[in-house]
């Protein structure tokens, strides 16, 4: 087992989780428990594939920038729309958040399959043509030995995910926007009384968060797999792990960078070990076990800062007292 | 006296569906004055203030600030016009620091927490507060939280401050400090509106009093011309006797002995520390203390809802025939309980209640009734009707697989009739009843169990004056029939008038037990803050045992 290449592939694979969990953290900071993240990642993947197909069919010659940008834009649009749908249902129509979230997951997986069913093999062709651009790393990366392999060998989305996580963390703690967002998730009535637009923050955070989560799906099919995830089953399963990762990192995106690498490493570990088939599945369960342990530890220590946003999962109506 | 008008309300009305919250209210507030807004619960004080601070929008009428007509559609607008409200339930984010809470919602050019913290300290010093801008809210005492609320409003440059029941959670000493700060603000030219239903505070702090009744503005008078009976009459609309009849305790004997109990919360913090006292039959034992000092845990520990770490809770059943009310057994349920009790009563022996569940306590024949402070959370089920709520206490009766609804229905009718519960029928979900009626249903049910020990936590919270006195009378009647009553209250005046003995709890410890007939408010206030000068009284109380 080559430890460097193991870590490198864990870092690469962690991007799926990191996008998913950063997006979900932003959403949850506003008080929205969006259990639709797995579905949103599926939609992200499907819209990315759709965008890729349109671009491949339309462009005479493939421009490396647009090859990445068009699918990325489609993903942001598609998964952002799912966030909009979620917010509309929970904020405007005051639907139960858990039910809405699970509905979004079911709907998202179905929608992804539907898009795929209609465009058939064109997806695979487009993804096959474009995945090289997603995976392109710096040209000199492979000349730098282990350093290059560990830090420079990845496609653009890997770095984007880390950048987004850092930016989100800084936003939360250092900006007024972050202060307001956290207040909305902790105590919307207080934020409202202080003149913060609760509805606006909840909509925006959910849409932005969903759009970011969707990128996890895009990365999974365009970069990691380089092929369409036919049943979308893996994408959905990875989405649930991303939701678990939010709890694991105690709602801190910067911690998510390391958490996602750990999750990815545990997820990939069986491939690097010579173990039986049953053992593989057991090892793949480890991220969930770790999450449970973290939950137990944090609720035992009861430090208020490590708890979920106080009004997570609760809808807010001003007139209700 | 020529004063500049700060705020003027003209013909303000607000309706919630069919309910009239405010009707045609006129009100004028001058600069540099403290105006008390007085009214019973449900008289529309808070609704009116919420319209000034932008939480609600008036259906009719106009508001003018400094002579200019204004439209206040949101709290933001209110801040813009220099109006700030300090809510009864603090609007603070627990995991934020004081500074972060102050910064919330402010649109300065840049977000610099350091500058905010500096200004917070500056404002605090100006008016004589003490606050640490970097302290997290969840680490603060209630009084500190209130300070943060006030600073939050001042930081935004409020000239008109509205305080909704600011003293409800404070000790007399903290109240004095708050009043000193308010006077300093008044002298600084600010207008202060203080909502309250405590008459003596109105008289102590305000320059003028505006009285509201049933959503309408009765009158505004100068405080100098007012006294308690005038104000009460204005508030209630008729003369009310504010005296509580306190009879001498009869046939006093120890009923419930709590000795040295300790109790800790989930975080391992001690909430009850070496608590010992005796509740006696035919006596009302009052429990005074700042909210959250362990009252809830204490009652729950006795009721079997809270695990205790150490100590004993012992119950002494009454000897046969000792309790007058035993003959009045209203339902079969009670008779059965009596039957059980009779077995025990052959030779009264101590029963240990420690670590028993409520069900086990009941099965031991201990008739313990508990009126919890959280009426619709722990006391009644809001979505169920009165009959079903009665059945919460009797559903285990009978051997049939089906429930017996007849007796609870009779009981419900009884309670509605005798306690004058205002309800469309016994089949109305209790959540739709008003606070006072909900409380009557709950107290009625607990009393119908013919308890030997009755514990009531804040039974008059949120009730109007008439309902409050109805509840006091019920408690007194129970006392006269030989029940050991434990009453947790927040209004010290009431405690002093109602209770035979008052036990003060401070930070989970009993800081003193004093005689209700001779107790002074200041003395109770000192005890509430945790000072223990009353060692003598405590010993005296033990001697009596």
Boltz contact constraints between the chains, C-beta under 6 A:
constraints:
  - contact:
      token1: [A, 175]
      token2: [B, 111]
      max_distance: 6.0
  - contact:
      token1: [A, 176]
      token2: [B, 111]
      max_distance: 6.0
  - contact:
      token1: [A, 183]
      token2: [B, 93]
      max_distance: 6.0
  - contact:
      token1: [A, 183]
      token2: [B, 104]
      max_distance: 6.0
  - contact:
      token1: [A, 186]
      token2: [B, 93]
      max_distance: 6.0
  - contact:
      token1: [A, 187]
      token2: [B, 93]
      max_distance: 6.0
  - contact:
      token1: [A, 190]
      token2: [B, 91]
      max_distance: 6.0
  - contact:
      token1: [A, 190]
      token2: [B, 93]
      max_distance: 6.0
  - contact:
      token1: [A, 193]
      token2: [B, 75]
      max_distance: 6.0
  - contact:
      token1: [A, 193]
      token2: [B, 91]
      max_distance: 6.0
  - contact:
      token1: [A, 194]
      token2: [B, 104]
      max_distance: 6.0
  - contact:
      token1: [A, 194]
      token2: [B, 105]
      max_distance: 6.0
  - contact:
      token1: [A, 195]
      token2: [B, 75]
      max_distance: 6.0
  - contact:
      token1: [A, 195]
      token2: [B, 76]
      max_distance: 6.0
  - contact:
      token1: [A, 195]
      token2: [B, 105]
      max_distance: 6.0
  - contact:
      token1: [A, 196]
      token2: [B, 105]
      max_distance: 6.0
  - contact:
      token1: [A, 302]
      token2: [B, 267]
      max_distance: 6.0
  - contact:
      token1: [A, 304]
      token2: [B, 95]
      max_distance: 6.0
  - contact:
      token1: [A, 304]
      token2: [B, 138]
      max_distance: 6.0
  - contact:
      token1: [A, 305]
      token2: [B, 95]
      max_distance: 6.0
